[in-house]
Amino acid sequence: MEKLKLNFDTEILGKPHTYVVEVPYQDGVVATSEFCPTELLSGAVDLMAAIRGESLDKFMADCRMQLHAMSKIKEADTDLDRHIGGLMAVVMDHLSRNKLISFGDLLMYVDCFSLLLKSGGFDSDEIRNMYPRITHTILELYPDYISNVPDVFAKKE
């Protein structure tokens, strides 16, 4: 598997900014799951099943959507808030168009979010700790609109 370096240019608060995202690439597919804990996938999967990805074009479009949303946020207390705002805008846009989002698609958006954080200089360990928390928060906000949620997040009634 080769490594691709992808450049994404955007403006944040009127200033040009470039995010350079480095991802494994093979046969037209980008591996996106660098920060996703395997427990989020099904509760117990082997390492190969944990490596997910999407087409290069789809990945680039997902990253661009988040960066576009981030560029529209005029007031944010921190860079992390701006990134979270970009992620939430993309999730909300998906829900407004489709009325439902699969857990797998949600994880792809969180994967892009995480890789953009890394590109923005955030610590990898911090991103790994954030990933399940942010995913869990989105699940709590929209429990009736996310399908195929693994048992690890099943509602306790």
Order of alpha helices (4+ residues) and beta strands (2+ residues): beta-beta-beta-alpha-beta-alpha-alpha-beta-alpha-alpha-beta
